[in-house]
Structures are given as C-alpha cells and as structure tokens.
Amino acid sequence: MAKVIEWERQIGRRLRLRDLSVFFTVVEYGSMAKAGAKLGVSTPSISQVIAALEHALGVRLLDRSPTGVVTTRYGDALLARGRAAFDELRLGIRDIEFLADPHSGELRVGCPESLAAGFLVPVLDRFSREHPRVQIHVLPVRQPTLEFPELHERRVDLVLARLASEPVRGRLSDELNADVLFNDRYALVVGPNSKWARRRKVDLADLVDEPWITSPLDALGESFVGNAFRSRGLKEPSLLITTFSIHLRNNLVSGGNFITALPASVLRIYRKLHSLTELPIELSVRPRVAVVTLSHRTLAPTAQSFIQCARDIAKSFASRPK
C-alpha cells in the first residue's frame, strides 16, 4: 500500500500527459530545438519539461550530446510504456466517436506494395463505400519481416502481410496475432510481345538466361523464384532489375521481354490492364495473406469492421481458379 501512496504523491500528481507528449517529440526529432520548433515553444521550455520529468521519476531519461539527444534505458522503458498508454487513450477516444457515430472514425493500415496493388484495392473499395466517413491512412511496410515495428510503435492499427508459413494457433509470437485470409500463389508472368507468351509448354530451364525483373534479393517473392530454380538443380536466373514497385514491374514486363513473378492477387487486378500472360509453370509455394495485430491491444470497432471486410473479400481470392 505504501508504494501506491508513493506513486500518488511523488509521481502520479506530477506526471502530465503534455509532459509525455513533449518527451515523445524530443525522442522522435532527436533534438530539443527541433522538438520546440515542432511544438511551437522555445528550446528552454522543452528543456524545463524534460528536467521536471526526470526529477519526478528520479532517473535520467535522455543523454545529451553536441549532436542531439538519445534515450537512456530508463527513457526506453518510459517510451515503450508511454506509447502504449497514449495509444489506449487514443483508442478510447475512437470508441467514444464510434458510439456517437458508428459510421465515422479513423483507421491506419500498414501494407506492402505487393498487397496494396492487389488485394487491398477491392477491400478499400468496399469498406469505404460501407463506411464513407471513416478516414483511412495506408502506410507502406517492407517485407519480409516478422517483427512489424509499425505495430509495436503503435503507428498502425493492423498490418496486411504475406507470410511464408502458417502461424501457430494464430500467433506469430507472444505479442503478435495473425488472422490468415487466403493462400496467394505466385505466377511467372510475361508481356504480350514476349516469345514465351504464345508457347504452350515452357520449362524453368528455358528461362535461366532470360532477363528478369523482380523484387530485391531479400524479399519473399524473389526467394520463392530462387528456390524453384535451385530445387531443380538449375542456376538462379540473372536479375537484371530489382524493385519493390509493382507499377514498374508491370510496365516493363508488358512493354518488353522481361519475366517477373507476381502474386496471383496482383495478377488478377492487372492482367487485362497490362496484357500480362501467365506462363504454364506451377510454383509449389503458396504464401499466406494475413491480418497481423498486437495480441494485447484492443481493436477499435473500425478496425474490427475492416478485418471482417477483408475476410469477406478474401473468399473470392481463395476460391478463384487459376
């Protein structure tokens, strides 16, 4: 009981949300001067807030240097817990907004371009029509990763991700849940002018020395392509161009002799637009498309509605034939 009283008297009454917000801003910009410019206050005012916060907690939160500031281990702890507290408060305000108007709100979705260019398109189209007053922010995320820093830093409410393996009982880790929506196979694709577009029989061995454009070496799709060649005892094809841009890949493939690998969800959207042809080669890999969320974070009603919409749209992707 004594510890509770100590918290109330020494810290609880002196720790203000505004002070935490100033601390977060200083950490984000790495400088008290830059944080002051962002918040519209003087550098000495920022310094006073940080000093008062450190005095209240009895520890040093920031190490000063000529080039800026960095967090101490105590600052890291406050940053992690403080973000969670602010996030829960923000979610509480969203819940109130939803109760006042179930069709309004805000949603932040993390998504790699390979899913944004395919699966996310019909999901956003349907969700925005059903919830026209919900403001949606789509933030790019890079894959492959099982860390999802955007979620841990509370910058997004959920992430649409492509996973190489099935989550164990819906969990990627103790902190992350994955709701698998459908399996998204990869297809080898060429443009209408390619010499391979009109052939009924094509083998991987035929394509080793052809010009390829695909995602970078550490990306999920490229690893599938490389594994397909290696499993046949073939050398990996030469990647003439590497890019994460679906737009760039589709345009170069459709207008020239390049070969690429595209998820079926992307090919479904862009096949007719770019006159793309799928080669008659079956790749055994079928990565999972999933909604990833934090395990111990309560989802706002808008996020729950979005996930249900994604599940409904995913049914058509899962059942669509090759």
N, C-alpha and C positions, 0 to 999 in steps of 0.2 A: 504493500500500500504506500510505503514511503517513496518508492520510485515513481508512482503515479503522481503524488503530490509534487515531487521534484520536477517532473515534466511540466505540470501545470504552472508552477510558479516561475521556474527558471527559463523554460523554452517555449511552452505552448502559448503563453500570452504574448511572447515577443517575436515569434516566428510568423511573418505575414506572407500571404500569397504573392504580394507585389515584390517582396524581397527575393523570393524564389524565382520569380519571373526574371528579375534583373540578373540573378546568378546564372540562369539558363542562357540568357542573351550574351553574357560575358564569355561563357564557355563556347557558345556557338561561333562567335566572331573572334575569339582568341585575344581580345583586347578590350580594356575598359573604355578607351577613347572611341573605338568603333561601336561598342555597345551603347555608349552615351549618344553618339550620333544617330543610331538606330532608334533609340527611345526618346530622343529629343531633350536630353538633360545633359548637364555638364559632367566631365570626367570626375571631378572631385565628388560630385553627388553619388556617382556609381561606386567610387572607392569607399565612401562612407557606408553605403548599404552593405557592401561585401564585408567591411570591417565589423559592422554591427552583427552581421550574420555569423561570422567566425567567433565573435565574442560570446554570442548567445549559445553556440554549440560547444565552445571551448576547444576548438581544433582549427587548424589552418586548412582552408578549402582550396586555395589557389597558391601556386608558386609563381612569383613574379620574376620576369626576366626582361632584358632590354628589347626583346622582340615580341613580347606579349605575355600571356599567362597560360598555364597548364594546370589541370586539376591534380590534386594530391589523391591518395587513396580514400581519404575522407570525402573529398569532393566528388570522386567517382561514385561512392555509395549514396551520397545525397542526390546526385544527378539521376541515378537509376531509380531510386525510390520516389524522388520528386516528380519525375516524368510520369511514373505510374499514377501518382496521386492527382496530378493535373489532368491526366488522361481520363481517369474515372470521373473527375468533376465535369470535364467536357462531355463525357457520355451521359452523365446525369442531366445536364442541360439539354442535350439532344433528346433524351427520353421525355422531358417536360415539353419540348417543342412538338414531339410526335403525339403526345397525349392531347395537346391543344389543337394540332392539325396533323392527322395520320398520314397525309399525303405530302408533307414537306419534310425538310431535313437536309443533311449533308452526308456524303459518303466519299471515302478515299480508298481507291482500289490500286494496288500495285500489280503490274502486269508486264511481262517481257513482250517485245515487239512481235515475236512469232505467235503469241496468243492474241495480242491486241489486233493483229492484222486478220485473224481468222475467227476464232470462237467468240471473242469479246464483242465483235460487231453486232451479231444478232441479239446478244444478251443486253447490250446497252440500248439497242433499238426498242426492244420490248419493254425493258424496265423503265426507260424514260417516257414511253407512252402510258404506262400504267401509273407512274409516279412523276408527273410533269413538273412538280415543284421541288423535287429533290435535286440538290446541286451535287454533281458527281465530279470528282477530281481523279484522273487516271495518271499515276506516276510510273515511269519506266523502272523496271528492275532487271538486273542482269542475272542470267543463269548460265551454267548450273550452280546451284548453291543449296545447301540445306540449313544455312544459318539465318537467312531472311532478316538482315539487320533493320530493314524498314519496319518490320513488325515489332521487334524488340525496342526500337526507338520511338514507337507509337506514331510514326509518320503516316501509316496507312492502317485501315481497319481490317483489311484482308488482302491476300495475295493470290492471284491466279498463277499456278505454277505447273510446269511439266516435270514429272518425277520419273526417274529411271526404274524404281522398284516400288512395290506395294508397301504402304505404311503398315506397321504392326498394330492391329486393332485401332486403326485410325490415327495413330500417333507417329510423328517423326522423331520426337524427343519428349521429355517430360514437360517441355514448355510450348510445344507446337502440335496442333492437331491438323490432320489432312482429311478432307472430305473428297474422295475420289469421284469424279463426274463421269469420265469415259476414258477408254484407251484410244490414243491418237497415233495411228501407224504413220510411218514415213514412206514417201514415194520418191522415186527418181524421175526427174522431170526435164523435158527439153522443149524448145520452141518449135514453131511450125516449119521453119526453114532448116532444121537440123536433119542430117542424113539418117538419124536414128528414129525420127518421128514416124516414118512410114514402114518401118520394119516390124514384122510380126514376132520375130524371135531375136532377142538381144541377151547376151550373157555379160556378167560383170567383167570377165576377162577382156571383152571388146572395148571396155570403157577406161581401162587403166591409163592410157596415154592421151585421153581426150582432155580438153580444157574444162576445168571445174570452177564454179563459184559457189561458196558455201560459207557457213558460219566459222568463226575462228577455231583454232585447234582445241581450245579448252571447252568448247561449247558442246551441249548434249547431242545435237543433230550430227555434227561432224564426227563425234566419237562413234555414233551408230554406223555411219558410212565407212569409217576406217575399219571397224570391227568386221563389217560384212566382207570386205576385201581380204583382211587377214585370216578370217576363218576359212577362206577358200585357198589359202596359200599364195595369194596374189600380193604384189606390192601395192601400197596405197596410192591412189591417184594423185596427180600433181594439182595442188590447189592454186590456181592462177590468181584468183581474187578471193579474199576472205572479208566478210562483212556481216554484221548483225541485221542490216537493213533488208527487210523483205521487199520493199519497193525497188531497191537497186537490183536485187537478185532477179526479181520477176521481169524487170525491163531488159536486163542484159540477156537473160535466157530467151525471152520471146523474140528479141531482135537479132540474135546471133547464133553461135554454135555451142554455147556453154551448156553444161549439165549441172543441175543442182539437186539437192534433196529437200523436199518440203513436207511439213506435216500435212496429213490429209485434211485437217480443218482449214488450213490456209489454201490448199489446192481447191477445195470446194468453193471458196469465195472468189478466187482469182483465175480459175481455169478458163472461163469464157472471155474474161476481160483481156487476158494476155495471150489467148490462144495456146495454152500450155497443153502438152501431151505427156501422159504418164507412161513410162517405159514398162514393158511386161516383165518386170523383175520384182519378185516378192522379197522384201526385207522382213526378217523374223521379229524385229524389235517393235514393240508397241508401248511406248511410254504412257504413263497415266497423267491425265489432266486433272488437277485437284484444286480445291479452295483451301488455302492454308491460313489458320488463325492462331492466336495465342491461346493456350489452354486455360489460363486463369483470368481471362479477360471477358467480361460480359459484353456480348454483341448488342449494339443498338438495334432497334426494330428495323431501321432502314437497311442495315447490313444483313439481317436475317431475311428480309424480303428479297434482297439482291441474290443471296445464295439460293433461295428457292427458285427464283427466276433462272439462275444458271443451271440448276438441276433439271428444270423443265426443258430448256433449250438443249441441254446435253443429250437428252433422249433421242433427238433426231440425229445427232452426230454419231451416237453409239450404234444406231440401227441402220444407218445409211450404207448401202452396199458399195463395194469398190467400183 
